[in-house]
Amino acid sequence: MFAFIARQPILDKEKDVFAYELLFRDGKGGAYPEHKPEKAKMIAEHFLPLGLDDISGEKTSFINFSSDTLISRFPTTLNPESVVVELADNPFDQSGLLEACQHIKQLGFRLAIDDPMLLSAKHDIFPLIDIVKVDVSKARFENIEKHIPRYLDADVKLVAEQVDTHDNFSICKDLGFNFFQGYFFSQPEIRISRELPASKMNIVDLMGESSKTDFDINRITQIIERDAALSFLVLKFINNPTINKRYKITSLKHAINYMGEVEIKKFIALLSLTNLGDDKPLEIIHMSLVRAKFFDLLSEQRGMQTDPPVGFLVGLFSLLEGLLNQSMQDIVKQLPLSDTVNDALLGKNPEFVNYMTLVRAFESALWMNVVKQSKMLNIEQKHLHTLYNQAIVWGNGVRSAISSHYPTATA
């Protein structure tokens, strides 16, 4: 049970999520924390703790472990089918570590090691390693290319870390890397200046309706009824247990009577976003969902208005540059959003600048930045963790609702 945690996606060659690396605030260098029973009880009673399934969903978890933990205090509750054990320390001079890794392998776990120079093949621990992680920001591609074949020959999988541009993703994929860790997928591939296609105009109209103070049910119904696919998705979405746990919804008007105007506005915005980025990796949508819920919770905590749900909309649309391959300045000119939402997306609203800094700190495990923003927003740091954990759980649930119809991303 963990309360203070960050996660970073690891994608495969098709840009689908293979795993999440988990980074713990209470562990040295993000490693697995060793909570004493009394602290574990306090976390369970006072915060929203997450289990591994809550954090990673159905994906694999990469977890760093210190040598001491591996040798004498390795947790027995972890599932070897869903956890990769990552060595947090330099393994070359740790007494007892080799024997500990042999035991962990016998339990069925996969072992990963950070090896930026790709020089560890002669060490005794190398035959036990299943995955090697390489920080490509610290190694030259020429050197990586020279050493990669012996890893591939040994059937060792390779993860490229700090992949922050699409160009680096392409280079690493060509070099033979299997997996890629970094936020390259949320960046525009090539900034282009173009109008949104006519096929998306129904979506654009819906986005505008979601940001209005007034609510015109007849207008929204007309927009949705113009598109048979949208009509189908509305009913499919709204009957998903994540969104509606009690009643069978048969029409949009029925949904509004059941859910209320504000929740319907959020739902319409969510539906719009998932259909704008239909050629992009699902993880960029997932990040947008977590941000949307987190900003919504922050706005509520800060006593901001919730109708229209500005915080939710700003978080949800904060990655539109990566979804549409356009600058935010060009995007807001084409979307009929409110001035408040537009200003926030353009970085002109100090409140939401703080939200953006905070969510990026959580996404990258920059804990000191979380502390700083806690003071700026006058929200206790530990409570921020609880809000972010709520956003992760909510985002996982909605992701499961949309993934069945979301197309496979193209590499």
N, C-alpha and C positions, 0 to 999 in steps of 0.2 A: 504494500500500500504506500503510494508516494503522493506527496502534495506539491513538491517543488521540483519541477521537471520541464525540460524542453525536448523537442524531437526535430530531427532533420531528415527529410526523405532521401532515400537512395533509389534511383530509377534504373531501369534496364535499358537496353538498346532501343526499345520501342517507346521509351519515355513513360512506361507504366511503373508504378511504385512496386519495388521488390521488398523494401524493408524501411524501417525508421531507425536511425541511431538515436538512442536515448541519452540525454545529458542531465545529470542530477546536480542541483544547486548545492546539496549537502555533501557531495562526494568530491574528493580532491581531483581537480582536472576534469570534472564531469563524470567521474567513475561511480560505480554502484555504492550507494551510501550504506553504512552499517549502523542502523538505528537500534538503540537499546530499547528493550520492551516498553519502558515508560514513555519514551518519545514516540514510539509507534502508536501507543494508545492515545497519546495527546493528539497526534495527527488525525487519527481516525475520528476523534470526538470533536475537533475544532475546525477542521478544514474539509474540503472536498477531495479526498484521496483518490488516486487512480490506480487501477490494476493494469497489468500489461495489456490485457485485451482492450481496456478503455483507451489506452494511449495509442496502440498500434493497430487496433482493429484485428483484421485477419492476416496482417502482414508480419513478417519476421522482425524481431527486435535485435539490434546490435547493442550490446551493453559492455562498457569498459569495466574491467576489474583490476584492482591493484594486485601486486604479487602476493601481499600478505593475505588478502581475501581468498585468492585462488589456492594458496597453500594450506590455510588453516580454517577459513570461515566461509567457504563457498556455499551459497544458499541451496538447500535441497528442494525447494519448492518450484524452481524454474523448469520449464518444459523444453527439453533439448530439441524438439521438433520446431519450436518457434523462436528460439534464442540462439544468437551467435555470440560466443564469448570472445571479447576483444581484449587483448593484452594492453593495459594502460602504461606499463613501465617497459623500459629496455630489458629484454629477456636474456641478454647475453651473459650477465654476471650475477644472476639471481640464484642463490643456492636453494635447491628444493623445488624450483619452478618447473623444471623439466618433468619431474615425477608427478607434480600436480596436474600438469597439462595432459600427461598420459592418462591419468585417472579420469579427467574431465572428458577426454576423447572416448574412453571406455563407457562413459555414461551416455554417449550419443551426441554430445555437443559438437558443433563446428567451431574451429578456432580461427580468429582473424588477428592480424598483426599490422601495425603501422610500420612501413619500411620505405621511407621516401627515397632512399638511394638504391633500393633493389639490390642489396648486397648480402642478404642473409642466407643464401642457399647452402652454404657450407656449415652452418650452425646445426647442432644436434636437434634443435627444436623444429627446424625447417620441415622435416617429413611429417610433422603433426599438423602443419598449417594448411587450412583449407582456403583461406582468403587473405590476400595481401592488399592493403590500402596504401595508395600513393598520393601524397599532396602535390598535385601538379603545379601549384603556384611556387613550390620550392625546388623543383627538379626540372632540368632541361629536357625537352622532348627528345633530343638526340640521345641523351643518356638512357632515358626510359626505353626508347626503341631498341637499343642495344641489348638490354637485359630482359625484355619481356618474353622472348621465345622460350627460355628455360622454365619460366613459370607456366606458360601455356602447355609445354611438353609434360610438365608434372601435374597437369590438370588442376592447377591452383587458379582460383577465380581472382580477378583483379578489379578493385574499386578505385576509380579516380576521384580524389577529394578536391574540394575548392574549385569545382567546375562552375564558373559564374558567367560564361558567355556561350552562345551557340557555336561559335567558332571552336572553342576549346572542347566542347562536346563532340563535334565532328572529328577533330583531330584525335581525341582519345578513343573514340569508337574505331577509327581507322587503324590505330595502333594495336587494337586487340583487347581493350578494356571491356569487361562484361557489365559493370555497373558504374553509376555516376552520382556523386554526392555534391550538391550545390544548387543554387537557385537560378541556374541558366534558363530553365523552362519557364520562369515567370517574366523573363525579359523579352522585349520585342525581337523577333528574328531579324527583320530588316524594316527599318522605319519607312513606311510608305504613306503617301498622301493621297487618299482616295475617299470617295463617298461610300458609305455603307451600302451593300447591295440591296436592291429592291425587295429581295426575298426576306430581308430582315426588318422591313419597315413595321410589320405588325408587332414585332418584338420591341422596336424602338418606341412605338406608341404606348405599349404597356409599361415600359420603363418610366415614361413621362407621367403616366397616371399614378404610379406608385409613389411619386414624390410630391403629389399635390396635397394641399390641405383639405380641399373638398373631395368628395368621393362620388363619382357618377357610375352607378352600377350598370345602367343601360349602355353607357359608352364602353365600359370594359367588356360587357357581354358581347357587344357588337364586334369588337376587335377579335375576341377569342373565337367567335362563331365564324369569322371569315377564314379561319385556318383549321381544317379538320384535325391535323396533327396536334395543334395546340389544344384543341378541345379534349382530345383523348388524353394528353399529358396532364391537363389540369385535373381531370377526375382521377387519373392514376396516382398523381402526386398527393392529392388531397385525401385520398383514402389510405395512404401509407401510414402505418402505426406511429412513425416518428412524428407525424404532423397531426394525425387525428386517430385517437385510440378508442373512440367509443362508437361512433355512428357511421353508417354507410351514407356517404354524400352522393347525391344524384344530380346536382346542378350547381352552377356557380352561385346562384341566389341562395340556395340551401346552405352552401359553404359559408357565405357571408353572414347569414343569420346565426350559424353555429360558431364561427371563429371570431367574428367581429372585424371591423374595418381595418384596424391597424395590422392585425395578423395577416389579413388578406393582402394588404399592400406589401408586406414583407414577402409573402408567398409569390406574388406576381413578379416582384423584383428578382427573386431567386429563379423563378421559371425563365425569366428573360435572360438572365446571365448564362444559364446552362445552354441556352439555344444560340447565344451569340458566339460562344467559343467552341463550336462543334468540330473544329479540326485541331484542337489543342489538347495537351495532356490533361487527364482528369484531375491531376494533383493541383493544377493552378485554380481549378474550380473549388477544390477542397480547401486550399488556403484561403480563398475568398470567403467561403462559408464560415470558417473559424474566425476570420477577421470581422465578418458581419456580426456574428453573435457577440464577440468580445466588445466591439464598439457599442453595440446595443446595450450590453450590460454596464459598460462604463458610463454611457449617457444617462442611464437610469440612476446609477450611483451618484452622478454629478448633478442630478435634479434637472436635466434638460427635458425639453418637450419631446414627446414620443409619437405625436401624430402631426405630420407624417414622421415615420421612423428614420430621422436623418442619420443617426449614428449607424444604424443597420445598413442603410443605403451606401454611406461613405465607405464602410468596411467592405461591403460586397463588391463595390465597383472600383476598389483601390488598385486592382491589378489589371484594369482594362487595357493598359498599354501593352502588356504581354499578350492579352487575348486577341487584340485587334491589330497589333503591329503598327500602332500609330502613337504619336505623342498625345499626352492628356489634353494639351491645348486644342488639338484638332478634334479629339473625341468629344469634348464637351460642347463644341460648336454644333455637333450633329445630333446630340441627344437632348430631348426636351426636359431636362432636369431643372430643379429649382436653383435659384442663385446661391442659396445656402449650401446645397450639395456641390454645385460647381466650384464654389470658392474653396470648399474643403478639399476637393479632389486636386485642385491646383495649388494647394499648400498655402492658401491665403487666410485660413482660419486657425488662430493659435491653439484653440482647444483641440482641434483634430490633428494638428502638427504633433502635439504631445501624444495623442493616441497612436499615430503612425510610428513615432519613435519607440514607443513602448512595445507595440506588437512586433516590430523588427528585433527588438531586444530579446523578446521571448523566443522568436523563431531562430535566433542565432545564439541563444544562451549567454547573452551579455548581461550578466546579473547586476553589475554595477550601474548599468543604464536603467535597469528596472528599479533599483533603489532611488536613482535620481528622479525618475518620472513619478515614483510614488510620492515624493515630496512635492513635486510640481502640481500633481493632481489632488494632493491632500487625501490620498487613499492609502491605508496601511499596506505595506508591501506584501505581507502574507495574504491579505484579502485579494490583492491583484492576482496572485497565483490561483486562488479559488475561482475567481471569475474566468481566468484563462482556461482552467481545467473544465469548467462548465462549457466553455466554447468548444473545446476539443471534443467532448462527449456529444454535444449537439451536432457538430460538423460531421462526426463519424456516422451518426444516425441518418442525417440528410444525404450524405454521400451514398449510403447503401440504397437510399430511395431513388437516386438519380442514375446510379451506375448501370442499371439494367437496360436503360435505353440510350445511354451515352455512347457514342461511337468510339471504337478503338483508335487511339491516336496514331498518326503516321510518323514513322521515324524520320 
